[in-house]
Amino acid sequence: MGFPSFDLAAFEMTPGQARDAAAAELDQICRNTGFLVLEGHSVSPDLIAAVWQATATFFRQDAAVKQAAAPPFQGYPYGYLGPDTEALARSKGEDTPPDLKESFNGGPLSVPAHASQEALDFCYQPTPWPDLPGFRVAWEAYYAAMEDLAVRIMRAFAAALKLPVDHFDPLIAHPISALRALHYPATVDVPLERQQRAGAHTDYGSLTILLPQAGRQGLQVMQGESWVDVPAPEGAFVINIGDLMARWTANRWVSTLHRVVAKPGQPARQSLAFFHQPDWDAQIVPLDGSETYPPVRSGPYLMQKFQATGT
C-alpha cells in the first residue's frame, strides 16, 4: 500500500457525492496517519524555485553572515538558529543531544491593529532578515502563497469533518503561522546516541505544509511500532496534522510522531516547513462538544510548546 495522497484541486472541482467521497477519504487519512502527500496545490513552480534558491544561498554563507540574522536573545522566535541550538525531542520529554541541523525562521507578514501586547511580544516580533539580495522578497512571496494554501486545506478539512466549508475561516483571519527553512548538513561521522537530524516530535499547530527536497529521504513517521519513510515527490507538498488540530477534533485526527533520521554518509538535505497556526485569540474547543480537552487560546498554547524545545 502506497503512502496516502490527496489532490486538492481535483477535490475543489468535484461536485456532489464524488466530493463527499473524497472528503471521507481525507477524513480517513487524517484518522489513520495524519500525514499525506498533497497534489494539485496550484502554487507557482517559479515562486517555489525562487525561495528554494534564496534559502540555499543563505545556508551557503559563512557562519558570520548567518549569525548576523540570529535571534537577538534566547527565546526569540525568529531568525537564524545554527547547529547545536535545538533538540525537538525535548518537547516530548526526551533528553537528547542537539539536532543536526540549522534553520532560518520567520513570522507573520503583518500585525493586526488589535494585537495584544502578549502577542506582540512573541509571535509578532520582527524577523531578523539576512543581508542577501532578493531573500526577503522571495521569502515573503512564498509565505503569502502558503497562507493562501492553508486556507484551502482548512476548507477541505472542514468538509472532511462534515462542517460548513467556511467553518474555520473566522479563526484563521489573522493566523500566527511561521515559516522555517531547514538545512541538514551532510553527515560524515556516526551521530551521537539518540541524535537525529530532527528528533522525534509532533508539530504544534493546526497543520504543517512541508516542501521536502525532491528525492531526498530522511523524514519518517511512526506507524504502529515502526518508522516509515515519507516520500518526497517532485512538485508536491507533504501535509501533516498538528497537536492543535488533534485537540480540536478530540483525537479523531492524529498528530503523528515524526523525525528526520541521522545516519553516517547522508548527503545534505533542505526543506521548507510552514507551520499554520490559528489567530492568537482563537478559542480551540473540541468540535464534537466533548470535554476531551479544556478550551485553549491558540497563541498562548503555541508559546508554551515553543518554549519547551530550547536548549
Secondary structure, DSSP 4 states (H G I P E B T S, - for coil): -PPPEEEHHHHHH--HHHHHHHHHHHHHHHHHTSEEEEE-----HHHHHHHHHHHHHHHTS-HHHHHTTS-SSTT--SEEE-TTSB-GGGGGT---PPPS-EEEEE--SS--TT--HHHHTTTTSPP---S-TTHHHHHHHHHHHHHHHHHHHHHHHHHHTTS-TTTTGGGSSSB--EEEEEEEPPP-SPPPTT--SEEEE---SSEEEEEEPTT---EEEEETTEEEEPP--TT-EEEEE-HHHHHHTTTSS----EEE---TTPPPEEEEEEEE--BTT-EE--TTS--SS--EEHHHHHHHHHHTTB-
